[in-house]
Amino acid sequence: MGSCMSHEESSCLSADEDQSKSLNFIDLFCGCGGFTLGMERAGFKCLAAIDFNAEAVATLQANLSHIKHVLHRDLTVFTPEELSELICTKHVDVIVGGPPCQGFSTARQVDGANHGKRLTDDPRRHLYQELLKYVDFFTPKVFVMENVLGIKTAAGGEYFSRVQSEARALGYRVHGQVEDAWELGVPQKRRRQLIIGTRADIPGYFLPTLKPSPRAFPRTQLGAALSDLPAIQAGSGVDECDYDLALRAESMLHKVTRNYLTKVLEVEQAATLTNHVARPHSDRDLGDFARLNEGESSAVAMRNGVKFDFPYDKSSFKDRYTRQSRFAPCSTIVAHLSKDGLMFIHPTQNRSLTPREAARIQSFPDWFRFPDYRTQSFRMIGNAVPPLISEAVKTH
């Protein structure tokens, strides 16, 4: 006696067959896709990526269009059961996610918002529970949560302890480890907290200190990420233009730079240079920028007798300006770049970094395009997990 199979059942059967070929994952709080891209580069198959920010989701969809389920959803409302129906499986090998970090950031210690007696309740601190809700439903072998170092000390360590205890109650061995992005080949000073949970029935597995992806050289300096980009002035540049191939050829003479350009940034896969547009600055700021040597902050310059024109209290805003150095890692790329770039002055040009430069420093390849609107791009790039970090998070 014959039977008919619905289109949905057929699609789910095909999906299950495909999932058996490689380890799969879902990315929660995916943003524009840094964690997703790195995991895919490490050989994992993405079943779904979910975020509340519509612009970030659209950016991920445009760049990683092969991923079937890139979803604009509120994870406090969208349930694991609903996702399971969409992806046609209850089997997920790995769940990764970077819940918004502002609720834990040490940058907010100044006003007491994250620490001490003036601790204020921030609902973003509890979004880890949404990730654990998915862990509880899908029971992955491993989950990885990425956040700022402040999660360990916020409220005297209370929130970090909660993450550990709640995950252990679900049957996971949990530990935290700090990873230095520069050691993993990302050309910036970025140290992040990874919280890694391993299902209790998997014997003896803990992620060791991460090793760089095969495509990365540890301690790559900032100059490798910027060396082939055409010089532009503050307030200039176009959102799409040709590369300077002569400048690229010159940059390729250096082994580490050549590796970063070809293996990490994959410049040869990008037809044109995009998002290389510099924000304008006031004449006063440009004058102050010009007073800084490469690798120097305004605090150091003032100690050396340099006088600046900025009108703020110079005892409180000593580090208002920082000119980065080609011969060191960049300062940590942050979402605040969407407001101003004064801490991210180009090493040799009198302007702040462009979105493409920030994306390169985060290890996004050049073919990964961001919105033309500069503020959105900077926010997405600053909030992203560098793909080289997530590529290093892999099972052995």
VENTAKA-V329632 format. One record per helix or strand of 3 or more residues. SS is the DSSP state (~ for helix, > for strand). FROM is the first residue (numbers start at 1). LEN is the number of residues. Records with the same first field share a line. If there is no record, write none. Layout:
SS = FROM-LEN ; FROM-LEN
This chain:
~ = 7-13 ; 34-8 ; 54-10 ; 80-8 ; 106-3 ; 123-4 ; 128-11 ; 149-4 ; 154-16 ; 181-4 ; 222-5 ; 245-7 ; 255-10 ; 267-3 ; 283-8 ; 298-6 ; 335-4 ; 355-7 ; 374-10 ; 387-6
> = 24-5 ; 45-7 ; 70-3 ; 94-4 ; 142-7 ; 172-9 ; 191-9 ; 237-5 ; 273-5
